Amino acid sequence: MQAALTPSPDAVPPAETSTEEVAVHPANEPLPQPELPAAPATVNNGMDGYLRLQRRMLLSTVCATALAVPLTALWFDLPTAFSLLVGALAGLLYLRLLARSVTRFGVETKGVGKAQLLVPVVLVVAAARLPVLEILPAVLGFLLYKPALIVQAVLDT
């Protein structure tokens, strides 16, 4: 008798009946659709952050150049400051070519381009051949992008 009173685990509970009225939607009207959040217009795959970093690096390199060239003109002479400026512009070109090559990596190409490697070579050859340019200030000007890169790395952490 005890077994007949205990429900079996496979038994389905009886459906509850409700006295509430169920709203019926007219057949000729479309069902209301739930509002979904708007999809972003562009897919963010990390490129936004990379482009912001790229702009900050270029801007900080320009700021370092704008600070270093006048100080060099004051401490040394104008040909040295001009050589530093030419080197810094070559460094900016190098950084821009490198960033463009990295942006294309994986999308259009399988490897990073080598065109940016010609910039320091051309700079050193031009400084060696042209009497207006001095080699050491030109190379130091080229390397001005490095402190800007370090500053951006410190600011990002």
N, CA, C and O atoms as a GROMACS GRO file, in nm:
protein
  628
    1MET      N    1   0.080  -0.117   0.000
    1MET     CA    2   0.000   0.000   0.000
    1MET      C    3   0.086   0.126   0.000
    1MET      O    4   0.052   0.227  -0.061
    2GLN      N    5   0.195   0.117   0.067
    2GLN     CA    6   0.287   0.228   0.074
    2GLN      C    7   0.340   0.263  -0.065
    2GLN      O    8   0.357   0.381  -0.095
    3ALA      N    9   0.367   0.165  -0.150
    3ALA     CA   10   0.421   0.189  -0.283
    3ALA      C   11   0.319   0.258  -0.372
    3ALA      O   12   0.359   0.333  -0.460
    4ALA      N   13   0.195   0.236  -0.353
    4ALA     CA   14   0.093   0.297  -0.437
    4ALA      C   15   0.076   0.444  -0.406
    4ALA      O   16   0.030   0.519  -0.492
    5LEU      N   17   0.113   0.488  -0.289
    5LEU     CA   18   0.094   0.628  -0.251
    5LEU      C   19   0.213   0.716  -0.291
    5LEU      O   20   0.196   0.837  -0.305
    6THR      N   21   0.330   0.660  -0.310
    6THR     CA   22   0.446   0.740  -0.349
    6THR      C   23   0.452   0.751  -0.500
    6THR      O   24   0.439   0.651  -0.571
    7PRO      N   25   0.472   0.872  -0.551
    7PRO     CA   26   0.478   0.888  -0.696
    7PRO      C   27   0.608   0.831  -0.750
    7PRO      O   28   0.711   0.834  -0.684
    8SER      N   29   0.600   0.778  -0.870
    8SER     CA   30   0.719   0.724  -0.934
    8SER      C   31   0.801   0.839  -0.991
    8SER      O   32   0.746   0.945  -1.021
    9PRO      N   33   0.931   0.821  -1.007
    9PRO     CA   34   1.013   0.930  -1.062
    9PRO      C   35   0.978   0.961  -1.206
    9PRO      O   36   1.009   1.071  -1.252
   10ASP      N   37   0.916   0.870  -1.279
   10ASP     CA   38   0.880   0.894  -1.418
   10ASP      C   39   0.746   0.962  -1.433
   10ASP      O   40   0.707   0.998  -1.544
   11ALA      N   41   0.675   0.980  -1.327
   11ALA     CA   42   0.540   1.036  -1.335
   11ALA      C   43   0.547   1.183  -1.372
   11ALA      O   44   0.634   1.256  -1.323
   12VAL      N   45   0.457   1.226  -1.456
   12VAL     CA   46   0.448   1.364  -1.501
   12VAL      C   47   0.350   1.435  -1.411
   12VAL      O   48   0.237   1.388  -1.394
   13PRO      N   49   0.389   1.549  -1.352
   13PRO     CA   50   0.295   1.619  -1.266
   13PRO      C   51   0.178   1.673  -1.348
   13PRO      O   52   0.196   1.707  -1.465
   14PRO      N   53   0.064   1.681  -1.290
   14PRO     CA   54  -0.052   1.731  -1.364
   14PRO      C   55  -0.035   1.878  -1.397
   14PRO      O   56   0.022   1.954  -1.319
   15ALA      N   57  -0.084   1.918  -1.512
   15ALA     CA   58  -0.073   2.056  -1.558
   15ALA      C   59  -0.162   2.143  -1.472
   15ALA      O   60  -0.276   2.109  -1.441
   16GLU      N   61  -0.105   2.258  -1.436
   16GLU     CA   62  -0.185   2.350  -1.355
   16GLU      C   63  -0.277   2.426  -1.448
   16GLU      O   64  -0.237   2.470  -1.556
   17THR      N   65  -0.399   2.441  -1.405
   17THR     CA   66  -0.494   2.518  -1.484
   17THR      C   67  -0.503   2.656  -1.425
   17THR      O   68  -0.500   2.673  -1.303
   18SER      N   69  -0.515   2.754  -1.509
   18SER     CA   70  -0.521   2.891  -1.465
   18SER      C   71  -0.652   2.951  -1.512
   18SER      O   72  -0.703   2.916  -1.618
   19THR      N   73  -0.703   3.041  -1.433
   19THR     CA   74  -0.828   3.106  -1.471
   19THR      C   75  -0.800   3.239  -1.540
   19THR      O   76  -0.894   3.310  -1.577
   20GLU      N   77  -0.669   3.274  -1.559
   20GLU     CA   78  -0.634   3.400  -1.627
   20GLU      C   79  -0.664   3.387  -1.775
   20GLU      O   80  -0.654   3.278  -1.833
   21GLU      N   81  -0.702   3.498  -1.835
   21GLU     CA   82  -0.731   3.498  -1.977
   21GLU      C   83  -0.602   3.511  -2.056
   21GLU      O   84  -0.510   3.582  -2.015
   22VAL      N   85  -0.594   3.443  -2.166
   22VAL     CA   86  -0.478   3.449  -2.253
   22VAL      C   87  -0.508   3.548  -2.363
   22VAL      O   88  -0.612   3.539  -2.428
   23ALA      N   89  -0.417   3.645  -2.384
   23ALA     CA   90  -0.438   3.745  -2.488
   23ALA      C   91  -0.415   3.682  -2.623
   23ALA      O   92  -0.315   3.614  -2.645
   24VAL      N   93  -0.507   3.703  -2.712
   24VAL     CA   94  -0.497   3.650  -2.847
   24VAL      C   95  -0.460   3.765  -2.939
   24VAL      O   96  -0.522   3.871  -2.936
   25HIS      N   97  -0.357   3.742  -3.020
   25HIS     CA   98  -0.310   3.844  -3.114
   25HIS      C   99  -0.383   3.827  -3.246
   25HIS      O  100  -0.395   3.715  -3.296
   26PRO      N  101  -0.432   3.936  -3.302
   26PRO     CA  102  -0.502   3.924  -3.431
   26PRO      C  103  -0.409   3.869  -3.539
   26PRO      O  104  -0.290   3.900  -3.540
   27ALA      N  105  -0.462   3.790  -3.628
   27ALA     CA  106  -0.383   3.723  -3.731
   27ALA      C  107  -0.330   3.818  -3.837
   27ALA      O  108  -0.227   3.789  -3.898
   28ASN      N  109  -0.396   3.930  -3.861
   28ASN     CA  110  -0.353   4.017  -3.970
   28ASN      C  111  -0.246   4.117  -3.926
   28ASN      O  112  -0.196   4.191  -4.012
   29GLU      N  113  -0.208   4.124  -3.799
   29GLU     CA  114  -0.103   4.215  -3.754
   29GLU      C  115   0.025   4.135  -3.727
   29GLU      O  116   0.019   4.023  -3.677
   30PRO      N  117   0.142   4.193  -3.760
   30PRO     CA  118   0.266   4.121  -3.731
   30PRO      C  119   0.293   4.122  -3.581
   30PRO      O  120   0.254   4.213  -3.508
   31LEU      N  121   0.361   4.017  -3.537
   31LEU     CA  122   0.396   4.007  -3.396
   31LEU      C  123   0.500   4.112  -3.361
   31LEU      O  124   0.590   4.139  -3.441
   32PRO      N  125   0.489   4.172  -3.244
   32PRO     CA  126   0.592   4.271  -3.206
   32PRO      C  127   0.726   4.201  -3.182
   32PRO      O  128   0.732   4.096  -3.118
   33GLN      N  129   0.830   4.262  -3.234
   33GLN     CA  130   0.965   4.206  -3.220
   33GLN      C  131   1.034   4.270  -3.100
   33GLN      O  132   1.023   4.391  -3.079
   34PRO      N  133   1.106   4.190  -3.023
   34PRO     CA  134   1.180   4.251  -2.911
   34PRO      C  135   1.292   4.338  -2.965
   34PRO      O  136   1.352   4.309  -3.069
   35GLU      N  137   1.321   4.446  -2.892
   35GLU     CA  138   1.426   4.538  -2.936
   35GLU      C  139   1.561   4.479  -2.902
   35GLU      O  140   1.587   4.440  -2.788
   36LEU      N  141   1.648   4.472  -3.001
   36LEU     CA  142   1.783   4.422  -2.984
   36LEU      C  143   1.878   4.539  -2.980
   36LEU      O  144   1.852   4.641  -3.044
   37PRO      N  145   1.987   4.528  -2.907
   37PRO     CA  146   2.084   4.638  -2.909
   37PRO      C  147   2.141   4.655  -3.049
   37PRO      O  148   2.163   4.558  -3.121
   38ALA      N  149   2.164   4.780  -3.084
   38ALA     CA  150   2.215   4.810  -3.218
   38ALA      C  151   2.354   4.751  -3.234
   38ALA      O  152   2.438   4.764  -3.145
   39ALA      N  153   2.378   4.687  -3.347
   39ALA     CA  154   2.510   4.629  -3.376
   39ALA      C  155   2.604   4.742  -3.412
   39ALA      O  156   2.564   4.837  -3.479
   40PRO      N  157   2.728   4.734  -3.369
   40PRO     CA  158   2.823   4.839  -3.406
   40PRO      C  159   2.843   4.844  -3.557
   40PRO      O  160   2.839   4.741  -3.625
   41ALA      N  161   2.864   4.965  -3.608
   41ALA     CA  162   2.879   4.983  -3.752
   41ALA      C  163   3.006   4.915  -3.803
   41ALA      O  164   3.009   4.862  -3.914
   42THR      N  165   3.110   4.916  -3.722
   42THR     CA  166   3.234   4.852  -3.762
   42THR      C  167   3.268   4.744  -3.662
   42THR      O  168   3.236   4.754  -3.543
   43VAL      N  169   3.333   4.643  -3.710
   43VAL     CA  170   3.375   4.534  -3.623
   43VAL      C  171   3.506   4.576  -3.558
   43VAL      O  172   3.602   4.612  -3.627
   44ASN      N  173   3.510   4.571  -3.425
   44ASN     CA  174   3.631   4.609  -3.354
   44ASN      C  175   3.717   4.485  -3.335
   44ASN      O  176   3.688   4.402  -3.249
   45ASN      N  177   3.819   4.472  -3.414
   45ASN     CA  178   3.908   4.357  -3.404
   45ASN      C  179   4.043   4.397  -3.346
   45ASN      O  180   4.143   4.330  -3.370
   46GLY      N  181   4.046   4.505  -3.269
   46GLY     CA  182   4.170   4.550  -3.208
   46GLY      C  183   4.241   4.656  -3.289
   46GLY      O  184   4.338   4.715  -3.241
   47MET      N  185   4.196   4.682  -3.409
   47MET     CA  186   4.264   4.779  -3.494
   47MET      C  187   4.244   4.922  -3.444
   47MET      O  188   4.330   5.007  -3.466
   48ASP      N  189   4.130   4.949  -3.378
   48ASP     CA  190   4.109   5.084  -3.327
   48ASP      C  191   4.216   5.121  -3.225
   48ASP      O  192   4.274   5.229  -3.230
   49GLY      N  193   4.242   5.030  -3.133
   49GLY     CA  194   4.345   5.054  -3.033
   49GLY      C  195   4.483   5.065  -3.095
   49GLY      O  196   4.565   5.147  -3.053
   50TYR      N  197   4.509   4.982  -3.195
   50TYR     CA  198   4.639   4.987  -3.262
   50TYR      C  199   4.656   5.120  -3.336
   50TYR      O  200   4.765   5.179  -3.333
   51LEU      N  201   4.552   5.167  -3.401
   51LEU     CA  202   4.562   5.294  -3.473
   51LEU      C  203   4.580   5.411  -3.376
   51LEU      O  204   4.653   5.505  -3.406
   52ARG      N  205   4.514   5.406  -3.260
   52ARG     CA  206   4.535   5.510  -3.159
   52ARG      C  207   4.679   5.508  -3.109
   52ARG      O  208   4.741   5.613  -3.092
   53LEU      N  209   4.732   5.388  -3.083
   53LEU     CA  210   4.870   5.374  -3.040
   53LEU      C  211   4.967   5.427  -3.146
   53LEU      O  212   5.064   5.495  -3.114
   54GLN      N  213   4.938   5.396  -3.271
   54GLN     CA  214   5.022   5.443  -3.381
   54GLN      C  215   5.023   5.596  -3.387
   54GLN      O  216   5.129   5.657  -3.402
   55ARG      N  217   4.906   5.658  -3.374
   55ARG     CA  218   4.900   5.804  -3.376
   55ARG      C  219   4.973   5.865  -3.257
   55ARG      O  220   5.043   5.965  -3.271
   56ARG      N  221   4.958   5.804  -3.139
   56ARG     CA  222   5.028   5.855  -3.021
   56ARG      C  223   5.178   5.843  -3.036
   56ARG      O  224   5.252   5.932  -2.995
   57MET      N  225   5.225   5.734  -3.096
   57MET     CA  226   5.370   5.718  -3.116
   57MET      C  227   5.422   5.822  -3.214
   57MET      O  228   5.528   5.881  -3.190
   58LEU      N  229   5.350   5.845  -3.322
   58LEU     CA  230   5.395   5.946  -3.419
   58LEU      C  231   5.393   6.085  -3.356
   58LEU      O  232   5.484   6.165  -3.377
   59LEU      N  233   5.289   6.114  -3.279
   59LEU     CA  234   5.279   6.246  -3.215
   59LEU      C  235   5.389   6.265  -3.111
   59LEU      O  236   5.447   6.373  -3.101
   60SER      N  237   5.417   6.162  -3.034
   60SER     CA  238   5.523   6.176  -2.934
   60SER      C  239   5.660   6.187  -3.000
   60SER      O  240   5.750   6.253  -2.947
   61THR      N  241   5.678   6.124  -3.115
   61THR     CA  242   5.804   6.139  -3.189
   61THR      C  243   5.818   6.281  -3.243
   61THR      O  244   5.927   6.338  -3.240
   62VAL      N  245   5.708   6.338  -3.291
   62VAL     CA  246   5.711   6.477  -3.338
   62VAL      C  247   5.742   6.571  -3.222
   62VAL      O  248   5.818   6.666  -3.237
   63CYS      N  249   5.682   6.544  -3.106
   63CYS     CA  250   5.710   6.627  -2.988
   63CYS      C  251   5.856   6.616  -2.944
   63CYS      O  252   5.917   6.716  -2.909
   64ALA      N  253   5.910   6.496  -2.946
   64ALA     CA  254   6.051   6.478  -2.910
   64ALA      C  255   6.141   6.552  -3.008
   64ALA      O  256   6.241   6.611  -2.969
   65THR      N  257   6.104   6.547  -3.136
   65THR     CA  258   6.182   6.618  -3.238
   65THR      C  259   6.171   6.769  -3.218
   65THR      O  260   6.270   6.841  -3.228
   66ALA      N  261   6.049   6.817  -3.190
   66ALA     CA  262   6.029   6.961  -3.169
   66ALA      C  263   6.104   7.011  -3.046
   66ALA      O  264   6.138   7.129  -3.038
   67LEU      N  265   6.130   6.924  -2.953
   67LEU     CA  266   6.207   6.963  -2.834
   67LEU      C  267   6.357   6.951  -2.859
   67LEU      O  268   6.435   7.036  -2.815
   68ALA      N  269   6.398   6.846  -2.928
   68ALA     CA  270   6.541   6.818  -2.945
   68ALA      C  271   6.609   6.911  -3.045
   68ALA      O  272   6.723   6.951  -3.023
   69VAL      N  273   6.542   6.946  -3.152
   69VAL     CA  274   6.606   7.028  -3.257
   69VAL      C  275   6.640   7.168  -3.206
   69VAL      O  276   6.753   7.212  -3.226
   70PRO      N  277   6.549   7.240  -3.141
   70PRO     CA  278   6.589   7.373  -3.091
   70PRO      C  279   6.696   7.366  -2.982
   70PRO      O  280   6.784   7.452  -2.976
   71LEU      N  281   6.687   7.262  -2.896
   71LEU     CA  282   6.792   7.249  -2.794
   71LEU      C  283   6.928   7.222  -2.858
   71LEU      O  284   7.030   7.272  -2.810
   72THR      N  285   6.930   7.143  -2.962
   72THR     CA  286   7.055   7.116  -3.034
   72THR      C  287   7.106   7.242  -3.101
   72THR      O  288   7.227   7.267  -3.103
   73ALA      N  289   7.016   7.323  -3.155
   73ALA     CA  290   7.057   7.449  -3.218
   73ALA      C  291   7.116   7.544  -3.115
   73ALA      O  292   7.208   7.620  -3.145
   74LEU      N  293   7.062   7.542  -2.992
   74LEU     CA  294   7.115   7.630  -2.888
   74LEU      C  295   7.249   7.580  -2.835
   74LEU      O  296   7.340   7.660  -2.815
   75TRP      N  297   7.262   7.451  -2.812
   75TRP     CA  298   7.384   7.397  -2.752
   75TRP      C  299   7.497   7.380  -2.853
   75TRP      O  300   7.614   7.399  -2.820
   76PHE      N  301   7.461   7.344  -2.975
   76PHE     CA  302   7.563   7.321  -3.077
   76PHE      C  303   7.549   7.428  -3.184
   76PHE      O  304   7.546   7.547  -3.151
   77ASP      N  305   7.540   7.390  -3.308
   77ASP     CA  306   7.525   7.488  -3.415
   77ASP      C  307   7.410   7.446  -3.507
   77ASP      O  308   7.351   7.340  -3.490
   78LEU      N  309   7.379   7.531  -3.604
   78LEU     CA  310   7.266   7.504  -3.693
   78LEU      C  311   7.287   7.383  -3.784
   78LEU      O  312   7.191   7.308  -3.804
   79PRO      N  313   7.406   7.358  -3.840
   79PRO     CA  314   7.423   7.237  -3.921
   79PRO      C  315   7.398   7.108  -3.842
   79PRO      O  316   7.345   7.011  -3.895
   80THR      N  317   7.438   7.109  -3.714
   80THR     CA  318   7.412   6.991  -3.631
   80THR      C  319   7.262   6.975  -3.607
   80THR      O  320   7.209   6.863  -3.613
   81ALA      N  321   7.193   7.086  -3.580
   81ALA     CA  322   7.048   7.081  -3.559
   81ALA      C  323   6.977   7.039  -3.688
   81ALA      O  324   6.879   6.965  -3.683
   82PHE      N  325   7.026   7.086  -3.802
   82PHE     CA  326   6.967   7.046  -3.930
   82PHE      C  327   6.986   6.895  -3.954
   82PHE      O  328   6.894   6.827  -4.001
   83SER      N  329   7.104   6.845  -3.922
   83SER     CA  330   7.129   6.701  -3.937
   83SER      C  331   7.038   6.620  -3.845
   83SER      O  332   6.987   6.515  -3.884
   84LEU      N  333   7.018   6.670  -3.723
   84LEU     CA  334   6.927   6.604  -3.630
   84LEU      C  335   6.785   6.605  -3.684
   84LEU      O  336   6.713   6.506  -3.673
   85LEU      N  337   6.744   6.717  -3.741
   85LEU     CA  338   6.609   6.728  -3.798
   85LEU      C  339   6.590   6.631  -3.915
   85LEU      O  340   6.487   6.565  -3.924
   86VAL      N  341   6.687   6.624  -4.003
   86VAL     CA  342   6.678   6.531  -4.117
   86VAL      C  343   6.671   6.387  -4.067
   86VAL      O  344   6.593   6.307  -4.118
   87GLY      N  345   6.752   6.355  -3.968
   87GLY     CA  346   6.748   6.220  -3.910
   87GLY      C  347   6.614   6.192  -3.844
   87GLY      O  348   6.561   6.081  -3.856
   88ALA      N  349   6.558   6.290  -3.773
   88ALA     CA  350   6.428   6.271  -3.708
   88ALA      C  351   6.316   6.253  -3.811
   88ALA      O  352   6.226   6.172  -3.791
   89LEU      N  353   6.323   6.326  -3.919
   89LEU     CA  354   6.223   6.308  -4.026
   89LEU      C  355   6.236   6.170  -4.089
   89LEU      O  356   6.137   6.107  -4.124
   90ALA      N  357   6.360   6.123  -4.103
   90ALA     CA  358   6.380   5.987  -4.153
   90ALA      C  359   6.325   5.885  -4.054
   90ALA      O  360   6.270   5.783  -4.095
   91GLY      N  361   6.340   5.911  -3.924
   91GLY     CA  362   6.285   5.823  -3.822
   91GLY      C  363   6.133   5.821  -3.827
   91GLY      O  364   6.072   5.715  -3.810
   92LEU      N  365   6.071   5.935  -3.850
   92LEU     CA  366   5.925   5.940  -3.865
   92LEU      C  367   5.880   5.862  -3.988
   92LEU      O  368   5.781   5.789  -3.983
   93LEU      N  369   5.953   5.877  -4.098
   93LEU     CA  370   5.920   5.800  -4.218
   93LEU      C  371   5.935   5.651  -4.192
   93LEU      O  372   5.851   5.571  -4.234
   94TYR      N  373   6.041   5.613  -4.124
   94TYR     CA  374   6.064   5.472  -4.090
   94TYR      C  375   5.950   5.418  -4.004
   94TYR      O  376   5.898   5.310  -4.031
   95LEU      N  377   5.912   5.494  -3.902
   95LEU     CA  378   5.805   5.451  -3.813
   95LEU      C  379   5.673   5.438  -3.887
   95LEU      O  380   5.597   5.345  -3.863
   96ARG      N  381   5.646   5.531  -3.977
   96ARG     CA  382   5.522   5.527  -4.055
   96ARG      C  383   5.520   5.406  -4.150
   96ARG      O  384   5.419   5.337  -4.160
   97LEU      N  385   5.632   5.381  -4.217
   97LEU     CA  386   5.640   5.266  -4.307
   97LEU      C  387   5.628   5.135  -4.230
   97LEU      O  388   5.565   5.040  -4.277
   98LEU      N  389   5.689   5.130  -4.113
   98LEU     CA  390   5.680   5.010  -4.030
   98LEU      C  391   5.536   4.987  -3.983
   98LEU      O  392   5.488   4.874  -3.985
   99ALA      N  393   5.469   5.092  -3.940
   99ALA     CA  394   5.330   5.080  -3.895
   99ALA      C  395   5.240   5.036  -4.010
   99ALA      O  396   5.150   4.954  -3.990
  100ARG      N  397   5.263   5.090  -4.128
  100ARG     CA  398   5.182   5.050  -4.243
  100ARG      C  399   5.205   4.904  -4.278
  100ARG      O  400   5.112   4.832  -4.314
  101SER      N  401   5.329   4.861  -4.268
  101SER     CA  402   5.362   4.722  -4.296
  101SER      C  403   5.298   4.628  -4.193
  101SER      O  404   5.249   4.521  -4.229
  102VAL      N  405   5.299   4.668  -4.067
  102VAL     CA  406   5.237   4.586  -3.962
  102VAL      C  407   5.086   4.583  -3.979
  102VAL      O  408   5.023   4.480  -3.953
  103THR      N  409   5.026   4.693  -4.022
  103THR     CA  410   4.881   4.698  -4.044
  103THR      C  411   4.840   4.600  -4.152
  103THR      O  412   4.735   4.536  -4.141
  104ARG      N  413   4.919   4.588  -4.254
  104ARG     CA  414   4.887   4.495  -4.364
  104ARG      C  415   4.918   4.350  -4.332
  104ARG      O  416   4.871   4.260  -4.401
  105PHE      N  417   4.996   4.326  -4.228
  105PHE     CA  418   5.039   4.190  -4.194
  105PHE      C  419   4.917   4.103  -4.162
  105PHE      O  420   4.833   4.140  -4.079
  106GLY      N  421   4.909   3.989  -4.227
  106GLY     CA  422   4.801   3.895  -4.204
  106GLY      C  423   4.679   3.921  -4.288
  106GLY      O  424   4.602   3.828  -4.314
  107VAL      N  425   4.658   4.044  -4.332
  107VAL     CA  426   4.542   4.075  -4.415
  107VAL      C  427   4.579   4.064  -4.562
  107VAL      O  428   4.513   3.994  -4.639
  108GLU      N  429   4.684   4.134  -4.600
  108GLU     CA  430   4.724   4.135  -4.740
  108GLU      C  431   4.852   4.056  -4.765
  108GLU      O  432   4.872   4.002  -4.874
  109THR      N  433   4.938   4.048  -4.665
  109THR     CA  434   5.066   3.982  -4.684
  109THR      C  435   5.090   3.879  -4.574
  109THR      O  436   5.022   3.878  -4.472
  110LYS      N  437   5.186   3.794  -4.596
  110LYS     CA  438   5.223   3.692  -4.499
  110LYS      C  439   5.342   3.734  -4.414
  110LYS      O  440   5.373   3.668  -4.315
  111GLY      N  441   5.408   3.842  -4.450
  111GLY     CA  442   5.524   3.886  -4.374
  111GLY      C  443   5.530   4.038  -4.369
  111GLY      O  444   5.460   4.107  -4.443
  112VAL      N  445   5.616   4.088  -4.281
  112VAL     CA  446   5.635   4.232  -4.269
  112VAL      C  447   5.727   4.277  -4.382
  112VAL      O  448   5.827   4.212  -4.411
  113GLY      N  449   5.693   4.389  -4.444
  113GLY     CA  450   5.771   4.440  -4.556
  113GLY      C  451   5.910   4.484  -4.515
  113GLY      O  452   5.937   4.507  -4.397
  114LYS      N  453   5.996   4.496  -4.612
  114LYS     CA  454   6.135   4.534  -4.587
  114LYS      C  455   6.168   4.674  -4.636
  114LYS      O  456   6.282   4.719  -4.624
  115ALA      N  457   6.069   4.745  -4.691
  115ALA     CA  458   6.095   4.877  -4.747
  115ALA      C  459   6.143   4.976  -4.642
  115ALA      O  460   6.224   5.064  -4.671
  116GLN      N  461   6.093   4.962  -4.519
  116GLN     CA  462   6.133   5.056  -4.414
  116GLN      C  463   6.280   5.041  -4.377
  116GLN      O  464   6.339   5.133  -4.320
  117LEU      N  465   6.340   4.928  -4.408
  117LEU     CA  466   6.481   4.909  -4.376
  117LEU      C  467   6.574   4.992  -4.465
  117LEU      O  468   6.690   5.012  -4.432
  118LEU      N  469   6.522   5.038  -4.578
  118LEU     CA  470   6.603   5.124  -4.665
  118LEU      C  471   6.620   5.264  -4.609
  118LEU      O  472   6.715   5.333  -4.645
  119VAL      N  473   6.530   5.307  -4.522
  119VAL     CA  474   6.535   5.445  -4.471
  119VAL      C  475   6.664   5.473  -4.394
  119VAL      O  476   6.730   5.572  -4.425
  120PRO      N  477   6.704   5.391  -4.296
  120PRO     CA  478   6.830   5.424  -4.229
  120PRO      C  479   6.952   5.408  -4.320
  120PRO      O  480   7.051   5.480  -4.304
  121VAL      N  481   6.946   5.316  -4.414
  121VAL     CA  482   7.058   5.299  -4.507
  121VAL      C  483   7.074   5.424  -4.594
  121VAL      O  484   7.184   5.474  -4.611
  122VAL      N  485   6.963   5.472  -4.648
  122VAL     CA  486   6.967   5.593  -4.731
  122VAL      C  487   7.012   5.713  -4.647
  122VAL      O  488   7.086   5.798  -4.696
  123LEU      N  489   6.968   5.719  -4.522
  123LEU     CA  490   7.008   5.830  -4.435
  123LEU      C  491   7.159   5.830  -4.412
  123LEU      O  492   7.222   5.935  -4.422
  124VAL      N  493   7.216   5.717  -4.382
  124VAL     CA  494   7.360   5.710  -4.356
  124VAL      C  495   7.439   5.739  -4.484
  124VAL      O  496   7.539   5.810  -4.480
  125VAL      N  497   7.395   5.684  -4.595
  125VAL     CA  498   7.464   5.712  -4.723
  125VAL      C  499   7.455   5.860  -4.757
  125VAL      O  500   7.554   5.920  -4.799
  126ALA      N  501   7.337   5.921  -4.738
  126ALA     CA  502   7.322   6.064  -4.767
  126ALA      C  503   7.409   6.148  -4.674
  126ALA      O  504   7.470   6.245  -4.717
  127ALA      N  505   7.415   6.110  -4.545
  127ALA     CA  506   7.497   6.185  -4.450
  127ALA      C  507   7.646   6.170  -4.482
  127ALA      O  508   7.724   6.261  -4.456
  128ALA      N  509   7.684   6.055  -4.536
  128ALA     CA  510   7.824   6.034  -4.571
  128ALA      C  511   7.862   6.110  -4.698
  128ALA      O  512   7.975   6.155  -4.712
  129ARG      N  513   7.768   6.123  -4.791
  129ARG     CA  514   7.799   6.187  -4.920
  129ARG      C  515   7.776   6.338  -4.921
  129ARG      O  516   7.848   6.411  -4.989
  130LEU      N  517   7.677   6.385  -4.845
  130LEU     CA  518   7.645   6.528  -4.847
  130LEU      C  519   7.723   6.600  -4.737
  130LEU      O  520   7.717   6.560  -4.620
  131PRO      N  521   7.795   6.706  -4.773
  131PRO     CA  522   7.873   6.778  -4.670
  131PRO      C  523   7.784   6.856  -4.572
  131PRO      O  524   7.830   6.894  -4.465
  132VAL      N  525   7.659   6.880  -4.609
  132VAL     CA  526   7.568   6.955  -4.521
  132VAL      C  527   7.527   6.872  -4.399
  132VAL      O  528   7.505   6.926  -4.291
  133LEU      N  529   7.517   6.740  -4.417
  133LEU     CA  530   7.471   6.653  -4.310
  133LEU      C  531   7.589   6.592  -4.234
  133LEU      O  532   7.691   6.555  -4.293
  134GLU      N  533   7.573   6.583  -4.103
  134GLU     CA  534   7.669   6.515  -4.018
  134GLU      C  535   7.611   6.379  -3.981
  134GLU      O  536   7.492   6.369  -3.952
  135ILE      N  537   7.693   6.277  -3.981
  135ILE     CA  538   7.643   6.140  -3.962
  135ILE      C  539   7.589   6.118  -3.821
  135ILE      O  540   7.478   6.067  -3.806
  136LEU      N  541   7.665   6.155  -3.718
  136LEU     CA  542   7.622   6.124  -3.581
  136LEU      C  543   7.491   6.194  -3.543
  136LEU      O  544   7.402   6.128  -3.489
  137PRO      N  545   7.475   6.325  -3.567
  137PRO     CA  546   7.346   6.387  -3.534
  137PRO      C  547   7.230   6.332  -3.618
  137PRO      O  548   7.117   6.323  -3.570
  138ALA      N  549   7.258   6.294  -3.743
  138ALA     CA  550   7.152   6.238  -3.826
  138ALA      C  551   7.106   6.103  -3.771
  138ALA      O  552   6.986   6.074  -3.768
  139VAL      N  553   7.201   6.021  -3.728
  139VAL     CA  554   7.165   5.890  -3.672
  139VAL      C  555   7.094   5.908  -3.538
  139VAL      O  556   6.997   5.837  -3.509
  140LEU      N  557   7.140   6.001  -3.456
  140LEU     CA  558   7.072   6.027  -3.329
  140LEU      C  559   6.931   6.082  -3.353
  140LEU      O  560   6.838   6.049  -3.280
  141GLY      N  561   6.916   6.166  -3.454
  141GLY     CA  562   6.782   6.215  -3.489
  141GLY      C  563   6.692   6.103  -3.536
  141GLY      O  564   6.574   6.099  -3.504
  142PHE      N  565   6.750   6.010  -3.612
  142PHE     CA  566   6.672   5.893  -3.656
  142PHE      C  567   6.624   5.813  -3.536
  142PHE      O  568   6.512   5.761  -3.537
  143LEU      N  569   6.706   5.802  -3.434
  143LEU     CA  570   6.672   5.722  -3.317
  143LEU      C  571   6.580   5.795  -3.218
  143LEU      O  572   6.549   5.740  -3.113
  144LEU      N  573   6.537   5.915  -3.249
  144LEU     CA  574   6.446   5.987  -3.160
  144LEU      C  575   6.311   5.918  -3.146
  144LEU      O  576   6.239   5.945  -3.050
  145TYR      N  577   6.276   5.830  -3.237
  145TYR     CA  578   6.148   5.759  -3.222
  145TYR      C  579   6.155   5.658  -3.109
  145TYR      O  580   6.052   5.619  -3.055
  146LYS      N  581   6.274   5.615  -3.072
  146LYS     CA  582   6.289   5.515  -2.964
  146LYS      C  583   6.244   5.568  -2.828
  146LYS      O  584   6.166   5.501  -2.760
  147PRO      N  585   6.289   5.687  -2.784
  147PRO     CA  586   6.237   5.737  -2.656
  147PRO      C  587   6.086   5.757  -2.659
  147PRO      O  588   6.018   5.734  -2.558
  148ALA      N  589   6.032   5.799  -2.771
  148ALA     CA  590   5.887   5.814  -2.782
  148ALA      C  591   5.817   5.679  -2.769
  148ALA      O  592   5.710   5.670  -2.709
  149LEU      N  593   5.877   5.577  -2.824
  149LEU     CA  594   5.823   5.442  -2.812
  149LEU      C  595   5.826   5.394  -2.667
  149LEU      O  596   5.731   5.331  -2.620
  150ILE      N  597   5.935   5.423  -2.597
  150ILE     CA  598   5.947   5.385  -2.457
  150ILE      C  599   5.845   5.460  -2.372
  150ILE      O  600   5.784   5.402  -2.283
  151VAL      N  601   5.828   5.588  -2.399
  151VAL     CA  602   5.729   5.668  -2.324
  151VAL      C  603   5.589   5.610  -2.344
  151VAL      O  604   5.512   5.602  -2.249
  152GLN      N  605   5.554   5.572  -2.465
  152GLN     CA  606   5.423   5.514  -2.491
  152GLN      C  607   5.407   5.380  -2.421
  152GLN      O  608   5.298   5.349  -2.372
  153ALA      N  609   5.512   5.301  -2.415
  153ALA     CA  610   5.505   5.173  -2.345
  153ALA      C  611   5.484   5.194  -2.195
  153ALA      O  612   5.409   5.120  -2.132
  154VAL      N  613   5.549   5.295  -2.139
  154VAL     CA  614   5.531   5.324  -1.997
  154VAL      C  615   5.391   5.378  -1.969
  154VAL      O  616   5.329   5.342  -1.869
  155LEU      N  617   5.341   5.464  -2.056
  155LEU     CA  618   5.207   5.520  -2.037
  155LEU      C  619   5.097   5.417  -2.052
  155LEU      O  620   4.992   5.430  -1.989
  156ASP      N  621   5.119   5.316  -2.132
  156ASP     CA  622   5.017   5.212  -2.153
  156ASP      C  623   5.008   5.113  -2.038
  156ASP      O  624   4.907   5.043  -2.025
  157THR      N  625   5.111   5.107  -1.953
  157THR     CA  626   5.107   5.011  -1.842
  157THR      C  627   5.047   5.070  -1.718
  157THR      O  628   5.037   5.001  -1.616
   0.00000   0.00000   0.00000
